[in-house]
C-alpha cells in the first residue's frame, strides 16, 4: 500500500490567506504542503513533485512585477501538463473563471467562507478521476 502523502503546493501572495489555507488543509487532511508567495518560487520548485497546485489568480500584491497567476499556470502546464492546477481569486467574474479554464486550470474557486470546502471537493474529484483513469489503463492493457 502506498503511504506517501499527497503533495500540495499553495501559491498566494496574501500571507494571511496562505497561512489560513495551509492550516485548514493540515487540520482536515493528511497532505504534505509547500507554500509559495510567488509564481516564480512555485516554478523553481516544481521538481519537488507537486500532485496538485492551488494558485492565486493575481500574485502581484507585494511585487507589481511578479508573474501573475495565468502566466504561472501557463509555465506550469508547459513544464508538466498533468499537474492539476486549481485557480483561486477574490474575483467573482465568469470571465476570469473562463480565462483560467482556457489556460488549462482544472477548476476555479472564488475566495470566500466556503472556498476550503470547495477545494476539498475538487481535490477528491481529482483523485477519483485519477483512480478511474489508472483502472481503465490497467483494463485496456489486458485486452
C-alpha positions as CSV (number, residue, x, y, z in Angstrom):
1,X,0.0,0.0,0.0
2,X,1.3,3.4,-0.9
3,X,1.5,5.6,2.2
4,X,3.0,8.7,0.6
5,X,1.2,11.9,1.3
6,X,-0.3,13.9,-1.4
7,X,2.0,16.9,-2.1
8,X,0.0,20.1,-2.3
9,X,1.6,23.4,-3.4
10,X,-0.2,26.5,-2.2
11,X,0.7,29.7,-4.1
12,X,-0.6,33.1,-2.9
13,X,0.9,36.5,-2.2
14,X,-1.5,37.1,0.6
15,X,0.4,35.7,3.6
16,X,-2.6,35.6,5.9
17,X,-4.8,33.8,3.4
18,X,-1.9,31.5,2.5
19,X,-1.3,30.5,6.2
20,X,-5.0,30.1,6.9
21,X,-5.4,27.8,3.9
22,X,-2.3,25.8,5.0
23,X,-3.8,25.4,8.5
24,X,-7.1,24.3,7.1
25,X,-5.5,21.6,5.0
26,X,-3.3,20.4,7.8
27,X,-6.2,20.1,10.2
28,X,-8.6,18.3,7.8
29,X,-6.4,16.1,5.7
30,X,-3.0,14.4,5.6
31,X,-1.2,16.4,3.0
32,X,2.5,17.3,2.5
33,X,2.1,21.1,2.0
34,X,4.6,23.6,0.5
35,X,3.7,27.2,0.3
36,X,5.0,29.9,-2.0
37,X,4.4,33.6,-2.1
38,X,5.2,34.0,-5.9
39,X,4.6,32.1,-9.1
40,X,8.4,32.2,-9.7
41,X,9.1,30.3,-6.5
42,X,6.5,27.7,-7.4
43,X,8.0,27.2,-10.8
44,X,11.5,26.9,-9.3
45,X,10.3,24.1,-7.0
46,X,8.2,22.1,-9.5
47,X,10.9,19.4,-9.5
48,X,9.8,18.7,-5.9
49,X,6.8,16.8,-7.3
50,X,3.6,18.6,-6.6
51,X,0.5,16.4,-7.0
52,X,-1.9,19.4,-7.0
53,X,-1.3,23.2,-7.1
54,X,-3.7,25.8,-5.7
55,X,-2.7,29.0,-7.4
56,X,-3.9,32.6,-6.8
57,X,-5.0,34.5,-9.9
58,X,-3.2,37.8,-9.3
59,X,0.0,37.2,-7.3
60,X,1.1,40.8,-7.6
61,X,0.0,42.3,-4.3
62,X,3.5,42.6,-3.0
63,X,5.6,42.9,-6.1
64,X,3.8,44.6,-9.1
65,X,6.4,43.0,-11.4
66,X,5.7,39.4,-10.2
67,X,4.4,36.9,-12.6
68,X,0.6,36.7,-12.4
69,X,-1.4,33.5,-11.9
70,X,-2.2,33.0,-15.5
71,X,1.4,33.3,-16.6
72,X,2.4,30.9,-13.8
73,X,-0.3,28.5,-14.8
74,X,1.0,28.6,-18.4
75,X,4.6,27.9,-17.3
76,X,3.4,25.0,-15.0
77,X,1.5,23.4,-17.9
78,X,4.4,23.9,-20.3
79,X,6.7,22.0,-17.8
80,X,4.2,19.4,-16.7
81,X,0.7,19.4,-18.3
82,X,-0.5,16.6,-16.0
83,X,-0.4,18.6,-12.7
84,X,-3.9,19.7,-11.8
85,X,-4.0,23.4,-11.0
86,X,-6.9,24.9,-9.2
87,X,-7.1,28.7,-9.5
88,X,-8.2,30.9,-6.7
89,X,-9.3,34.5,-6.9
90,X,-11.3,37.1,-4.9
91,X,-13.0,38.0,-8.2
92,X,-16.4,36.5,-8.8
93,X,-16.5,37.2,-12.5
94,X,-17.3,34.5,-15.0
95,X,-14.8,36.0,-17.5
96,X,-12.0,35.3,-15.0
97,X,-13.1,31.7,-14.5
98,X,-13.4,31.1,-18.2
99,X,-9.9,32.6,-18.7
100,X,-8.5,30.2,-16.2
101,X,-10.1,27.2,-17.7
102,X,-8.9,28.3,-21.2
103,X,-5.4,28.2,-19.8
104,X,-6.0,24.6,-18.7
105,X,-6.7,25.1,-15.0
106,X,-8.6,22.1,-13.6
107,X,-11.1,24.4,-11.8
108,X,-11.7,27.9,-10.4
109,X,-12.6,28.8,-6.9
110,X,-13.7,32.2,-5.6
111,X,-12.1,33.1,-2.2
112,X,-14.9,33.0,0.3
113,X,-16.0,31.4,3.5
114,X,-16.8,28.2,1.6
115,X,-13.6,28.1,-0.5
116,X,-11.9,25.5,1.6
117,X,-14.9,23.1,1.4
118,X,-15.0,23.6,-2.4
119,X,-11.2,22.9,-2.7
120,X,-11.6,19.7,-0.7
121,X,-14.4,18.6,-3.0
122,X,-12.3,19.4,-6.1
123,X,-9.3,17.5,-4.8
124,X,-11.4,14.5,-4.0
125,X,-12.8,14.6,-7.6
126,X,-9.2,14.9,-9.0
127,X,-8.1,11.7,-7.2
128,X,-11.3,9.8,-8.0
129,X,-10.7,10.7,-11.7
130,X,-7.0,9.7,-11.5
131,X,-8.0,6.4,-9.8
132,X,-10.6,5.6,-12.6
133,X,-8.0,6.6,-15.2
134,X,-5.5,4.2,-13.7
135,X,-8.0,1.4,-13.6
136,X,-9.1,2.0,-17.2
137,X,-5.5,1.9,-18.3
138,X,-4.9,-1.4,-16.4
139,X,-8.0,-2.9,-18.0
140,X,-7.0,-1.7,-21.5
141,X,-3.5,-3.1,-21.1
142,X,-5.0,-6.5,-20.5
143,X,-7.3,-6.6,-23.6
